[in-house]
Amino acid sequence: MRKVRKAVFPVAGLGTRFLPATKAIPKEMLPIVDRPLIQYAVDEAREAGIEQMIFVTGRGKSAIEDHFDIAFELERTMTDRGKDISILDATRLGPGNCAYVRQQEPLGLGHAIWCARDIVGDEPFAIFLPDEFMWGSPGCMKQMVDAYERLGGNIISVLEVPREQVSSYGVIAPGAQDGTITEVKGLVEKPKVADAPSNLIVSGRYILQPEVMRVLEAQEKGAGGEIQLTDAMARMIGTQPFNAVTFDGRRFDCGAHLGYVEANIAVALERPALREPLRERMRVMLED
């Protein structure tokens, strides 16, 4: 079984739901307390043992590349002033540990993943959707890698949601279950509530075999007029093992305003220096 060494981060989206904040700043750089969304995703990948980060970017995304580069002037100034620069350690990705490729047309998630095919090569790889903020310990991808090392094949992360919400997500048709592991018998992208095979939604983390790239190469446009990753995965079911891991943790949809605010509050409440002051401020605000 080949180790999962590479991860793809599709970060070419325009982030229109967060305008005007995202006019000049990539949505992936929006902070959760004091770290950008993309940093949390990269940290999650590192915890899972992933070595190379592949960013599929678009125009106006240079801030992501700058974030993971060495900031010589900043570090020199902080050092000269006697400030600790270790806080920046997590933001450094060496040239052998990251790669950037452009998605030149907004043709969907499946197309974005396909853009990374030459760097992924003939290896299994992980996919992270950074605005799906997965909060737990161990991290979501670590839980998935542990399952992959036992089962092989393809692994996706799922969560249970109220049935009336399924039309906003990719949904699995479940097979046999074993604890947190569910066999995937089928996948449907944004089904009508009446047609959904379950209320288990795909939640923004994947481990896929390289054959998916060949499927994506011939993939036609699906829901929303885009090349859907879900459709490509559905075509692979039955030819390779396909399982889902129910994430033991919390998910926040940081592509939406409410989820983004919730994520900030949840992370802040776990910071010892912020917990009690924040609770007191929230009490006062809720009483007004």
C-alpha positions in Angstrom: 0.0 0.0 0.0 1.4 3.3 -1.1 1.7 6.1 1.5 -0.4 9.3 1.1 2.4 11.8 0.7 0.7 14.6 -1.3 -2.3 16.8 -0.8 -4.2 19.1 -3.2 -5.7 22.3 -2.0 -8.1 23.8 -4.6 -8.0 27.5 -3.7 -8.9 29.2 -7.0 -12.4 30.2 -6.0 -13.4 33.9 -6.1 -15.1 33.9 -2.6 -17.9 36.1 -3.8 -20.0 35.4 -0.8 -17.5 37.3 1.4 -17.2 40.4 -0.8 -16.0 43.1 -0.3 -13.5 41.4 2.1 -12.4 39.0 -0.6 -11.9 41.6 -3.3 -8.2 41.8 -2.5 -7.7 39.0 0.0 -8.3 35.3 -0.9 -11.1 33.8 1.1 -8.6 31.1 2.2 -6.6 33.8 4.0 -9.6 34.9 6.1 -8.5 34.3 9.8 -10.1 32.1 12.4 -9.0 34.1 15.4 -5.3 34.6 14.3 -4.6 32.0 11.7 -5.9 31.9 8.1 -8.2 29.1 7.0 -5.5 27.7 4.7 -3.0 27.4 7.6 -5.4 25.2 9.6 -5.8 22.9 6.5 -2.0 22.7 6.0 -1.5 22.0 9.7 -4.1 19.2 9.5 -2.2 17.7 6.5 1.1 17.8 8.3 -0.4 16.1 11.4 -1.5 13.3 9.0 2.0 12.8 7.7 1.5 14.5 4.4 4.8 15.9 3.0 4.0 17.9 -0.2 1.3 20.6 -0.4 -0.1 21.3 -3.9 -2.1 24.6 -4.2 -4.4 25.0 -7.3 -4.6 28.7 -7.5 -6.1 31.4 -9.7 -5.6 35.1 -10.3 -5.3 37.2 -7.2 -4.1 34.4 -5.0 -0.5 35.4 -4.5 -1.1 36.1 -0.8 -1.3 32.3 -0.2 2.1 31.8 -1.8 3.5 34.7 0.2 2.0 33.3 3.5 4.0 30.1 3.1 7.2 31.8 2.1 10.0 33.2 4.2 9.3 36.8 5.2 12.9 38.0 5.6 12.1 41.7 6.5 9.4 40.8 9.0 11.6 38.1 10.7 14.7 40.4 10.8 12.7 43.2 12.3 11.1 41.0 14.9 14.5 39.5 15.8 16.1 43.0 16.1 13.3 44.0 18.5 13.8 40.8 20.6 10.5 39.3 19.6 9.9 35.5 19.3 9.6 34.5 15.6 8.8 30.9 16.4 5.1 31.8 15.9 6.0 31.9 12.1 7.4 28.4 12.0 4.2 26.8 10.8 4.0 29.2 7.9 7.2 28.1 6.3 7.0 25.5 3.5 10.3 24.8 1.8 10.5 24.7 -2.0 10.4 20.9 -2.0 7.3 20.8 0.2 4.9 22.9 -1.8 3.9 23.5 -5.4 1.6 25.9 -7.2 -0.5 25.3 -10.3 -3.1 27.6 -12.0 -6.7 26.8 -12.7 -7.2 29.1 -15.6 -11.0 28.6 -16.0 -13.6 28.2 -13.2 -14.8 24.8 -14.4 -15.5 23.3 -11.0 -13.8 21.2 -8.3 -13.2 18.2 -10.5 -11.4 20.4 -13.0 -9.3 22.0 -10.2 -8.2 18.6 -9.0 -7.4 17.5 -12.6 -5.1 20.6 -13.0 -2.8 19.1 -10.4 -2.4 15.7 -12.3 1.2 16.2 -13.3 2.4 16.9 -9.8 0.3 14.2 -8.2 1.6 11.6 -10.6 0.8 8.0 -10.1 0.3 8.2 -6.3 -2.7 8.2 -3.9 -3.3 11.8 -2.7 -5.4 13.8 -0.3 -7.7 16.7 -1.1 -8.6 19.5 1.3 -11.3 22.0 0.8 -10.1 24.8 3.2 -13.4 26.5 3.8 -14.7 23.2 5.2 -13.2 23.9 8.6 -12.8 20.6 10.4 -12.1 21.0 14.1 -11.1 18.1 16.3 -8.2 16.1 17.7 -6.9 14.1 16.1 -7.6 16.0 12.9 -10.0 14.8 10.2 -7.3 13.8 7.8 -5.3 11.9 10.5 -8.5 9.9 11.2 -8.8 9.2 7.5 -5.2 8.2 7.0 -5.5 5.7 9.9 -8.5 4.2 8.1 -6.7 4.2 4.8 -3.7 2.3 6.2 -6.1 -0.5 7.3 -8.4 -0.5 4.2 -6.6 1.0 1.3 -8.6 2.2 -1.8 -10.5 5.5 -1.6 -11.6 7.2 1.6 -13.9 10.2 2.0 -15.0 12.1 5.1 -18.7 12.2 5.9 -20.9 13.9 8.4 -24.6 13.3 9.3 -26.8 16.3 8.7 -30.6 17.0 9.0 -32.2 15.4 5.9 -33.7 18.8 4.7 -30.1 20.0 4.2 -28.8 17.3 1.9 -29.6 19.1 -1.4 -26.7 21.4 -0.7 -24.0 18.6 -0.6 -22.7 15.5 -2.1 -24.4 12.5 -0.5 -23.4 8.9 -0.2 -25.4 5.8 -0.7 -24.3 3.7 2.4 -23.4 0.0 2.5 -22.1 -2.0 5.4 -21.0 -0.2 8.5 -18.2 -0.9 11.0 -17.9 1.7 13.7 -17.0 5.0 12.0 -16.4 3.3 8.7 -19.2 3.1 6.1 -18.9 1.3 2.7 -19.8 3.7 -0.1 -22.1 2.1 -2.6 -22.9 5.3 -4.6 -22.5 9.1 -4.6 -25.0 11.8 -5.7 -24.2 15.5 -6.0 -26.8 17.8 -4.5 -29.8 15.5 -4.8 -33.4 16.6 -4.1 -34.4 15.7 -0.5 -36.8 13.1 -1.7 -34.1 11.4 -3.9 -31.2 11.5 -1.4 -29.9 8.0 -0.6 -29.0 9.0 3.0 -28.2 12.0 5.1 -24.5 11.4 5.2 -22.8 14.2 3.3 -19.3 14.4 1.9 -17.5 16.9 4.0 -14.5 18.3 2.2 -11.7 15.8 2.8 -10.7 12.9 0.5 -8.0 10.3 -0.1 -8.2 9.2 -3.7 -6.3 6.8 -6.0 -4.6 8.4 -9.0 -7.0 6.7 -11.4 -9.5 9.5 -10.6 -7.4 11.8 -12.8 -8.0 9.7 -15.9 -11.7 9.7 -15.1 -11.7 13.5 -14.7 -10.0 13.9 -18.0 -13.0 12.5 -19.8 -15.6 13.8 -17.3 -18.5 15.8 -18.7 -20.0 18.8 -16.9 -22.5 18.0 -14.2 -24.5 19.9 -11.6 -24.1 23.7 -12.0 -22.5 23.3 -15.4 -19.2 22.3 -13.7 -17.0 19.2 -13.7 -17.9 17.6 -10.5 -15.5 15.5 -8.4 -18.4 13.6 -7.0 -19.4 12.4 -10.5 -15.9 11.1 -11.1 -15.7 9.3 -7.8 -19.1 7.7 -8.4 -17.8 6.2 -11.6 -14.9 4.6 -9.7 -17.2 2.8 -7.2 -17.3 -0.9 -7.9 -13.8 -0.8 -9.5 -11.9 0.1 -6.3 -12.6 -0.1 -2.6 -14.6 3.0 -1.5 -15.2 3.8 2.1 -16.3 6.8 4.2 -15.1 7.9 7.7 -17.5 9.7 9.9 -15.4 12.5 11.3 -15.2 12.5 15.1 -15.1 16.3 15.5 -17.0 19.4 14.4 -17.4 20.9 11.0 -17.9 24.6 10.2 -18.9 25.8 6.8 -16.6 28.8 6.5 -17.9 29.5 3.0 -21.0 30.9 4.7 -21.1 33.9 7.1 -22.8 32.0 10.0 -20.4 29.1 9.8 -17.4 31.4 9.7 -18.5 33.3 12.8 -19.3 30.1 14.6 -15.8 28.8 13.8 -14.2 31.9 15.3 -16.2 31.6 18.5 -15.5 27.8 18.8 -11.7 28.3 18.4 -11.6 31.3 20.7 -13.4 29.4 23.4 -10.7 26.8 23.4 -8.0 29.5 24.0 -7.3 29.8 27.8 -6.5 33.5 27.4 -9.7 34.2 25.5 -12.3 31.8 27.0 -13.6 33.7 30.1 -13.3 37.2 28.6 -15.2 36.1 25.5 -17.9 34.4 27.5 -18.4 37.5 29.6 -18.6 39.7 26.5 -21.0 37.4 24.9 -23.3 37.4 28.0 -23.3 41.2 27.9 -24.1 41.3 24.2 -26.9 38.7 24.5 -28.5 40.6 27.3 -28.6 43.9 25.4 
